[in-house]
Amino acid sequence: MDFLKAITAREAREIIGAFPIEINTEIVGIEDVQGRVLARDLVSKSAIPSFTRSLVDGYAVKAKDTQGAKETTPAFLNLKGEIRIGEEAHSALFDGEAIYVATGSMVPGGCDAIVMQEYARLATDAVEITRAVYQGENICYEGEDIAYGGIILKKGRKVTAFDRGVLAAIGAAEVEVNKAPQVALISSGDEIVSVDEIVPLGKVRDINRYTVSGLLRDAGAYAHFLGLSRDNIPDITEKLLSASNHSMILISGGSSKGERDFITTSIEKLGGTILFHGINIKPGKPAIFGQLFGKPIFGLPGHPGSCAMVTVRFVLPLVKRFQGEEYGNEIVIPARMTTNVPSTYGIEEYIRVTLKKDEDNRYCAQPIFSKSAVISPLAQADGYVVVSEGVEGIEKDETVEVYLFA
């Protein structure tokens, strides 16, 4: 493929989206399921709650027996006993009767409302009700939370902390999930040094390793750093060979034009194929995508800003496919652009922005103009705006969509 015969962002996404992948599953315990993607619909094998129960401490009654009750003219009901929490309700409730119940207690048959104890006065063998209740008040009915046989969590859903609570409620101690992709991560460049080294003039620390691995982890993948490669074909080839048993390969640096570009040559030398080299985007134009060992491989730009945005826009959607994630969790909010933003026609641009609210409580997007070689604007940004290739910039006060980083 011709070097940097750039394609559009849409074409790049289509090529990546058409790459064949295999999704495998595994069983994990409820302690480890958060952030994993469900392999199948989860059906409840029981009703939750499994019995009708009281939501408050008070008195189980028939609602009609309390009609007109108030502080000055209470309703008098015969006290029949109590049902403790954790006990089965054996007594049925009849007209003119009340049974004391605690929060969570089983509701007796014949009861259709619970009077909070704050609205009752206990006498010797009776209780005075000082407030009327309606049918169903302070009662949680059997199956009201989760119905028996119903689909409660759908296949392709990424499990949240709240979902874990649902799993606990139905007794799902183990769940079948899609396996998370194992991603090989390689940094390359003669100018790169480890994060814990003193940086000589002309060298830079390995920023991309930590940015990309963090993004992968947040997306649910496992990132395995295979080391730093120098700018020569034998070193790059050795690192790529060590990545052959991973689901996906990412190598950052060395993807732009010049005599020191050895990544594409190394991929092809090992029998791989370059599917594209160059996307009409900014930042991130020199990105590479291909296949090696039957696995997808990305050549990420060396500049930290470019590397991060290519990962967000093109790598992470493939990570989600590997996990069978069917429900996107991108958060997009509308905002008013605070200033004019120039762009180049024919190039899809990603503008990092900070967000604040105006006097009308609407979000405003303040662009961060920066070069692709710097990393701090990404740490300052709340999200980014996509300027499509078919427009020439954004006007001040124009409403835009902000893709949040969080």
Secondary structure, DSSP 8 states (H G I E B T S, - for coil): --TT--B-HHHHHHHHHTS-----EEEEEGGG-TT-BBSS-EE-SS-BSSS-EESSSEEEE-GGGGTT--SSS-EEEEEEEEE-TTS-------TTEEEEE-TT-B--TT--EEEEGGGEEE-SSEEEE-S---TTTTEE-TTSSB-TT-EEE-TT-B--HHHHHHHHHHT--EEEEE---EEEEEEE-TTEE-TTS---TT-EE-HHHHHHHHHHHHTT-EEEEEEEE-SSHHHHHHHHHTTTTSSEEEEES--SSSTT--HHHHHHHTT-EEEEE-BSEES-TT-EEEEETTEEEEEE-SSHHHHHHHIIIIIHHHHHHHTT--S----EEEEEESS-B---TTSEEEEEEEEEE-TTS-EEEEE----TT--HHHHH-SEEEEE-TTS--B-TT-EEEEEE--
